[in-house]
Amino acid sequence: MPDSRKPVLNLDFADLHRSHPLVTVLADHLIENALQGESSITARSAATITDAVDVVTTIYLLRLRHQLGYVRRRQPYQMMAEETVALAVKGRSNPEWLSDDATAQLLECQPTGNLPREAMSREVAHALDFLQAHPQRLEALANERAQALLADHRRVREAARDVGQYSVAPCLPVDVIGVYVLLPDSL
C-alpha cells in the first residue's frame, strides 16, 4: 500500500518547457555546480582524450551580447540581444578555425580516456593563453553575428511594414564561458 503522506509527482514531459519551474531549478543547480568547478556532471572547462580529433582541438563556448538601436518616429530605443556560440580551433601553432558544422560534430564526440587533473589544468591554461593571443578572431565573430542579427531584424521589420532606422553593435569584449580541450588519443 502506497504511503499517503508522500506527494505523488505526475509530470507530463510534453508540458516541460524552458520556463517550467522544474527546468529552472535544474538549470540553476547545474550552473551553480559548474561555477564552483567541483562537479563531475558539469564543468565550465575540461580537457579530455578522444578519437574524434587528430590534433589538439579546442572548443570555446562564448556569450555574445549586442546592443540593438532603433529610431522610430524620431524616438530612439535601445535593446540588448544575447546569444551563446561555440567556436572551435584545430591546432595551436598553425590554427584552423572550424566551421559551425564541424564544431557541432565535435560537441557530440565521446571521450576515450581521462587526464590527470594537473594535465587538464595545463591544457585549459594553454587554450586560454591561445585565445588571449588571438582577440581579433573573437571580435570578428562578434561583428559577423551583429551583422547577421541586424539583417534578421531588418527582415522582420520589413515584413511587419515597420519603418525606422536600425543598428546593431557588438558589446566587446566577448565573454568566454567555457573552454573544452580535445586531445587526440593517438598521442
Sequence and secondary structure as in RCSB ss.txt:
>XXXX:A:sequence
MPDSRKPVLNLDFADLHRSHPLVTVLADHLIENALQGESSITARSAATITDAVDVVTTIYLLRLRHQLGYVRRRQ
PYQMMAEETVALAVKGRSNPEWLSDDATAQLLECQPTGNLPREAMSREVAHALDFLQAHPQRLEALANERAQALL
ADHRRVREAARDVGQYSVAPCLPVDVIGVYVLLPDSL
>XXXX:A:secstr
   TTS      GGG  TTSHHHHHHHHHHHHHHHHT  SS  SEEEEEETT SS EEEEEEEEEEEEEEEETTE
EEEEEEEEEEEEEEE SSS EE  HHHHHHHTT  EEE   HHHHHHHHHHHHHHHHH HHHHHHHHHHHHHHHH
HHHHHHHHHTT   EEEEEEEEEEEEEEEEEEEETT 
